Amino acid sequence: MRLRTTLLLLILAVALGVWIKYFESTKPNTAETKRQAGNVISLDREKLEGIVIQNGDERIELHRQNGKWRLTAPVQDQADATAVDNLISDLETWQKFAIIPGKGDPKVDKASLAEFGVIQPKLRLKLLMPDAPPEIRFGKEAALQSQMYVRLGEAKDVFIAGQTVRNDIAKKPDDFRDRKLTGLTTAQVTRAVLKSPAGEIELAKKNEHWELVKPLQARGDDQKIGDLLAQVTNARIEEFVGDGSGDLHTYGLAEPRGSITIYGADDKQGETLQIGDAPERKKDQVFARFLPRQGVYALPKKTGEILTVRPNDLRDRHLVRLDGDNLDRIHIQGAGQPEIVLARKGEAWTIASKNSDPANGEEVRRLLSTLNEQQVMKFVADTASDLPKYGLDHPSLQLTFGSFASENTAETAAGEHPFLTLSFGKTEGDEVYARVGEEPFIVAVNRQLLPQIWSDPSQWQELAIFKFKPNEIQHFARVTDREESFERIGPQSWKATKGDAAVDDTDVQSLINTLASLRAVRWAGATTSAQGFEQAQLVLTFAASPDPKTLHKLTIGGRTDNTMWFAKVDSRDGTFVISNPDFTAFKLPLTKAAARAAPSLPAASSMPSPAVSSSPAPAPPTGG
């Protein structure tokens, strides 16, 4: 019996605790209770269904429909959500500063109420909701600034409260109408149809980019199309002209000059804005009719200017739109030249068509950036029916871009998958004709683009010429106007292999440091006679561990136009350019006798060009 009693008491205690916890959690705290007690009314905005404002003979009704506020009288339109929200917020925090109680004598009370202006006031507010407060009547202004008399229904008491709520509702019906034309944002629009005297333009967004669908299929300019759509989605109504039921001829809307229809995702009907005439009194406006709201409005004149847009105004003027993240192969085919294939290997690039030698990754990225930034100078033809006319039947230069899959997957077969081809044809004046993929368009771009697309494989080689550590070079020979050879006798010490001249170890080490990690400024392409190798400035040969039997040879030819120097090595194709400081390091006097005999090294622009025999330089000594 005792155990049963204990269990009953325990259950009652738990139930009581749960009830107290629930009651305390739902009951306003002391501060909130005190604040609510000081308010004119108690309001739960979630339960509010409607607002009725009586301002003299004018009645304004607002109702919540599907979570949005609409003006239902005296006209039907979408309401200004900000204006309604401000009103509700002010009602929630509307405090009474004082209470003037009734005297209990009907005659006295009626006289007092009349004095306060709250018996039959011009301005009244009714809230539509469960357990709604009585009608709020707004009387005269009180003696203190920004305060007024307020009465709830037929109550005998009168409150002195702030004027914020009165200021919120003492407005014209148009002040409660939404002046933003549509609730759609520019980002939410996925399709648009523009109709003007020039024809119809249809636009569609695919994979976050805009495309023209009519009157031609082409890539769209995301920025320009966004600006066009913003003329509708950001348009603000300057004047509410009519409800759309009158004579539309007055506004030029019986037969509109044009229209634009915008569609959100999964919207089959769309929202149509019709453009009419400009008002006679205000030439900076244009009459318009927005079919979802039916009303006739005056909008800024700029909104009407969308009817002047033509298809080419909205086309993407970028030559190509390449996504480097999906790019693994680049084929470059110049007319009459071997094909160059550049291949991605991790984050680096190789010349796949040249034994997968390392490529200059920075130059590959430079090419992609150059192509993506290249602007079309003009759209030449919308059909590609006459390719020979533009030299595109046999392109002078063609690039193919593709991705590569190393294994078969459910989506992709192993191997290369080309996704874009760029062809260049004839050059006329400052322009060269081009065509992208199978697009039926011929465009013209600046001819200066062509020299930036290298069709010589040697130009794509990496810039690192030698990759040794200085201490790996044990001996070297140099031919200038005389022949010299040196071998290492210590970590920082050298000796001449012929003669007994004292070696300047500092200058020798400077030469070795430059040579071991020599980098080209750029590759100039194939070797030509104009690069001055027949009268070379200098020839350096050296051997380095771990393969001391292999000789490496560097030849420096003539000067470039910008005071740098042409150079080549036997192990690589083509000619590259080295900087003047590197050339200076290679020309340092390496013996102290030579340093005393040699004049100071002149500037590159005035340096003489001694002839060096083009015959092979002497091999460095192999002895220790």
N, C-alpha and C positions, 0 to 999 in steps of 0.2 A: 504493500500500500504506500509505503514511504517512497519507494523508487518511482512508482507511477506518479505520485504527487510532484516529485522532483522534476520528472520529465515534462509534465504539464507546465510547471512554472518556467522551465527552461525555454520551451516553445513559445510561451507568452512573452518572455523577455526578448527573445530574438525578433518576434513579430513586432513588438513595440519599438525595438531599436531600428528596424527597417523602416517603419512608418515615420518615426521621428526624423530619420536621416532624409527620407524622401520629402517630408513636409518642410524641413529646414532648407533643403537644396532648392526647392521651388519657391519658397517665400522670399520676397525681397529682403536684402539686409537692411540694417537700421538706416544707413545713409541713403539708400535708394528709396526706402519707404518715406523718409522725410522729404526727399526731393519730389517724389510723386505727389505727396500731400500738398506741396506748394504749387503744383501745376494747375492751370485752368481746367484741363480735362485729362483723363487717363486714356491713352491710345496705344493699341497694339497694331502696328502697321501691317502685319501679316494678315490680319483679319479685315482690313479695310477694303471694301469692294467698290465704293463710289464716293464722289464728292459733288455736292450741288451748291452752286454759288448764286445767290439772288442779289443782283446789283441794280436796284431800281426796277425798271421794267425788263431788264435783260437777265436771262437765266442761262447759266453755264453749267453743263453737266459733264462730268468726267467719270468713266468707268474702267475698271481693270478687266481686260479680256486676254485670256491666255498668257497671263503674266505681264502684259504690256498695257499701258494707259492709253485710252482713246478719248477724244472729244466727241460726245454724242449729241450735244445741243449747244448753241443753235445750229451748228453745222457738224457734219460727221467728218472726222479727220484724225490722223494720228496725233497724239498729244506730245508736247515737249516734256520728255521724261525728266529733264533737269528742273524745270519749273515746278512740276508736280512733286518731285523728291524734296526740293527746298521747302515747299509748303508743308509736307508731312513732317520733315525734320523740325520745322519751327513749331508745329503743333505739339510735337513730342516734348519740346523743351520750353513751352510757353508758360511762364510763371505769372502768378498773380501777386501783386505787390501789396494789395490791401483788399479787405472785404467791407462793403457798406451794407450792413444788415437792414432788412425791412423793419418798419416800426410796428407792424401789426395792425395799423389802422389803414383800411383800404384806400381811403381818400388821400391820406398823407403819403402812402406808398405810391399811389398812382401819380401824384404830383412829383414825387422824387424821381420816379422812373422816367417821367416825361422830361424832367430837367436834365437827366443824364442821356436822354435821346435813345433809350433802349426799349420803348414800347413797340413801335412800328418803324424800326430803323430802315434806312435804304439798303444797307449791306448786311446780308445774313449768310451763314454757312451751315450746311447740313452734311453730316458724315453718314454714309451708308455702310453698316456693319452690324454684326450681332452685338447686342448690349450697347448700342450706339449712344453717345451722350445726346442731350437735348440740342435743338437748334441753337447755334451760337449767334447772338445778335451783337452787332458792333455799334456803339453809340458815339457820343461826342468825345473830343479830346479832353483829357484831364488837365489840371493846372500845371502839373509837372511835364517837362518836355518828354516827348516820345512815349507818353502813356495815354491810355484811353479807358472808357467805361465799356464793360462787357457784361452781358447777361445770358444765362443759359436757359433757353425756353421761357416758361412762365414763372421762373423762380423769383422770389421776392428780393433775394440778395443780389447785389451788383459787385462785380470785381473791377479793380483797377489793374490793368495789365499792359504789357508792352504793345507797340503798334506793328510788330513784325508780321504777324499773320494778316492783319488788315492790308498791309502793303503787298503781301503776296497775292491777295485775291481781288484787290480793287483795280482790276485790269480789264481790257477788252478781250473778247473771245479769241481774237487772233493772237494775243499774247500767250495763249495756252496751246497754240498749234505749233507743231514741230517745224522749224524753219530748215532743218536738214532734210533734203529732198528724199533720201532713201536710207534705210537702215543698213544696207550692204556697204561693206568697206571695199576698197580697191583690191585688197588681197583676197577677198572672198569671191570676186568675179572670176568665172572660169570660161565664159564665152560672151561674145558681144557681136551684135549685128548693127552696122551703121548704114542707113539709107539716106542718100542725098541726090540732088539733081544729076550728079556725075555717075551714079550707079550705086551698087551695093558692095559693102566690104564686110566680110565675116571673119572674125578672129576667134581663136581657140587656144587655151592654155594646155600644154602637154609637157609633163615632167618639169613643171615649174618654169617653162619658157613659153613665150607666146609665138604663135604661128598665124600666118595669113592662110585662110581657107578659100575665100573668094575675093576678087575675081581670079586670083592665081594662088597657087600653093607655094609659099616661101617662108623662110624664117622671119620672125617679127622682131622688131627692136623693143626689148622689154621695157626700157625706160620711156620711150615715146608712147607706147601703148598704155603704159601705166599712167602717164600724164593725161592721155586722152580720156581714160576711164575716170580719172580723178575729177575731171570737169563735171561728171555726173554724181559720183559718190560723195564728193566734197561740196557740191553746189548747195548754196543757202538761198532760201526764198527771200527775196527783197520785199515783195508785196503779194498779198493774197487778193487776186483779182476777181475770181468767181468760182462757183462750185462745178462748173463744167456742163451745166444743164442748159445754159442760154445759147445765144447765137454765136457760134464759134467763128463765123466769118469776121466778126469784129476784131478778132485777135489773129487772123490768118491761120486758124487751126482747123477750119472745116476741111481744107486740103493743105496739110502741113508742108512746109518747105523740106522737111526731112525728119528723121527720127533715129534714135539709138535705143536698142534693147539690150539690157544686161542680164546675165544669168548667173545665179549662184550654183553651187554643187547640187546635183540632182533636181535642179529647177527646170521643168519642161516649158513653163509658160513665160517666164522672164518678166522683167519690169521695163516698160517702154516709156521713153520721154519723147514727146512730139515737140518740134520747134516751129514757132509761128513767126509773126512780124514783130518789128520793134515798135514800142509805144510812141505816139507822136510827140508826147511831152518829154519823154525820157529816152533819148537815143542810146544811152549807155545800158539799156535793158533790152530784154527780148521776152515776148510772151511764150509760155510753154505750158504743156499739159502733161501731167504725169499720171498715166492710166491707173496704177494701183491706188491712187488717192483721188482720182477723178477731177480734182480742182484745176483751175487755170491760175498760173502764177506768173509773176515777173521775176526773171532770173538775170544775173549779170550777162551783159552782151557777150562776154567771152565764152559762155556756155554754148551759144549759137554758132560760134566759130568752128565747132567740131564738124560742121557740115562742109567745110572747105577742105577737109583732109582727103588726100588721095592715097591710093595703095602704096606707091613708092615712098610716101612720107613715113610709113609705118614699118617699112622693111628694115631688117637688120643690115646695117652697112658694114659690119665686120665681115671680112672675107671668109673666115672659117670660125667655127666654135669648137675648139679642140679641148678635150678633157685629158690632161696629162696623166691622171691617175689610172686611166684605162689603156694607156698607150704603151706598147711593148716593142713595136717594130716601125721603122721609117724607111721606105724605099725612095731613093732619089735617082731618077733616070733622066740624064741629059741627052739631047739628040746626038747620036753618034758616039756616045761615051759609055763605058761600062757602068752597070748599075751599082749604086752604093746602098748597102743595107746596114742600118744602125739598129742595134738590139739592146734592150734593157737587160741588165744583169744585176738584180737586187736594186740598189740605189744608183749604180754606175751604168755607163753605156759602153758598148764595144762596137767595133767595125766588123760586123759578122761576115761581110763580103771580103774582108782582108784578114783572114786567119783569126778573127775575133780579137784583133789587137785592141788595146784600150783606146777609147774615144774621149774626146774632150767633152765631158758632161755639161760643163757650163755653156759651151757653144750649142749643144743640143737644146738645152733649156732656153737659150737666147733665141734660137730659131722658132721654137714653139711660141714664145712670148711675142716675137716679131709678127708671126702669122696671125695670132689671136688679136693683136692690136691693129693689124692692117685694115684700113678703111677702103671700101669700094668708092672710086671716084665717080662712077656713073653706072647705071644699069643700061646695058647696050641693047639687049634683046631678050624678050620673054620666051622665046623658043630657040631651040638649038638645031634648027633645021638646015642651017647653012654653015656648018663647021669649017669648011675650007676657006670661007671668006675671012675668018678670024684666025686661021692657022691652027685650029684646034682639032682638025682631023689627024694631024701628025704633030703633037705638041713639041715645042722646043724644050720644055722641061716639065716633068711630071713627078708628083710626090704621092705616095700611097701610105696611109697610116693604118696600123692594125694592132689587134691584141693577140696574145699568144697563150694557148693552153697546153701545158706539158702533159696532161692526162685527159682521157675521156671522162666526161661527167654526164649527168642526166640532161644538162642544158647545153653543153658545148662539147664538140669533138676535139680531140687533141690536134694541135697544129696552129697555124696562123690564120687569123680571121680579119681580113681588111674591112674597115668601116668607113673610110673616106679617101677619095682621090681628088687631088688638086692639079689641074692642068693649066699650062700657060702657052699661049699661041703667039701671034704676031705682035710686034712692037710698032706703034705708030705715035710719033711725037713723044710726049712725056708719059704715054700710057702703054700698058701691055694688056692684051685680052686674056681673060681667065675664065675657067669653068670649074665649079665645085661638084664632084661626084657625078651622079646621074641627074642632077638638077637641070631643068630645061633652059636655064638662064645663061646669058653671056654677060660678063661684067668687065669693067676696065679698072685696073689698079695702077698705082705709080710704078713706072718701070724701074725705079731705084730699089724695088723689092728684090729683083732677080739677082743682083750681085751678092745679096745677103743669104742666098740659098746656094751653098757650095756644091758644085757637081764634080769637084776634084777630090778623090778620097783622101789624098794626103792632108788636105786642110782640116779634116775631122780628127786627126791624130791628137793624142793627149799632149799637153804642153811640157810635161816632164821629159827631158831629153836623157839625162843620166840620173840614176838613183843609187849612188854609192855613198858610203861614209868616207870622209877625207882620209882616214887612216888605212883604208883598203887600197888606195893608190900607192904603189911602191916605187914606180919609176915612170917617167914620161919624157917625151922629146918635143921640142918646139922649133918650127921653122918660120922665121920672119925674113929679115934681110941677111940672116945667118942661121946656122943650125946649132942647136943646143940640146943636151940631154942631161938628165939628173936622176939620181936614185936616192932613196931614203936610207939614212944611217941611224936614225933615232926617231922617237915619237914626233919631234918638231925640228929635226935636223936633216939637211940634205947636202949632197956633194955633186959636183959636175963630174960626169964620166970621162970627159976629155979635158985636159989641161988642169991647172992648179988654181984657177980663179976662186976667190972666196965667194961662197953663196950667201945671198941675202935671204935667210930662212923666213923672215917675216913676209917678204913679197912672194916667195915660193908658196908659202902656206896660204896666202890670200888667193893665189891662182888656183891651188888645189881645192880650196873650199868652194870657190865659184864653179870649178869644173865638175866636182863630184855631184852636185845637186843642180846642175844647169837646167833652167826652164826657159822655154821659148816665150816671147811676148805674144806671138801668133804664128800660125803656119801660112806661108805665102803661096803655096801650091807647088806645081811642077817646077823643076829647076830649068832656068833659061839662061842664055848667054848674057842677057842684060843684067844679071845679078852679080857679075864680076868675079866668078870663080876661076876664070882662066888667068886672072892677075890677082890671086888671092892675097889677102892681107896677112893671113896667119894660118898655119896648120899645126894642130896638136894631136899627138898620138900617145896613148897610155895603155897600160895593162893594170888590172885590179883583181884582187882576190874576190871570190874564191876560184876564179878561172884566170890565172896569170898568163896563160898561153894565148888568150883572145885579145887582139889589139882593137882598141876603139879609136876612131879618127874623127876629129872635128876640124872642118875647114870654114874659115870666115872669108866671105867675098867682099862685095862692094857695099857702099853706104846706101841706105834707103833715103827716101825724100825727107824723112823727119829725123835724121841724124841717128838712126839705129842701123843695124848691120845685118846683111844676109848671111846665113850660115847653113851648113848641112852636115850630116853624119852618114857614114857608110851603112849603118844598120837600119836606116829609115829612108823611106821615099820622100822626095820633095825637099823644098827649101823652107826654113823657118827664119824668124827674125829675133835677134837678141838685143838687149838694151845696151846703151853706151857705157854704163858702169861695168857691165860684165865684160865688154870688149876692152875697157881700160885695164881691168884686172888681168886679162890674158896678155896684155902688152907690157906689163911691168918689167923693168930691168931686174933680172934674177941673180946677177952677180954684182958684187960691189965695184968691180972694175968697170962694168958696163954702166952702172949707176953714175960713176964719176964722169964717164966719157959721154953719156947720153944727155942731150938737152932736156929741159922739162917737157913733159908730154903736152902737146898743143890740144886745143879744144877740138872736138869732133868735127866741127864745121870747117876747120882749117887744116886738119890732119892730112899729111901726105899719104899717098897710096903706093908704098913700095911693092914692086912685083915679087911674087913668090912663085917659084916653079910649081907647075901643076903635077910634077912627078911625085910619086909616093914619098912621104917623109921617112926619114930613117927610123927603124924600129928602136924602141927604148931598149937599153941593155937589160939582160936577164940575170946578170950577176948580182950578188949581194954586196 
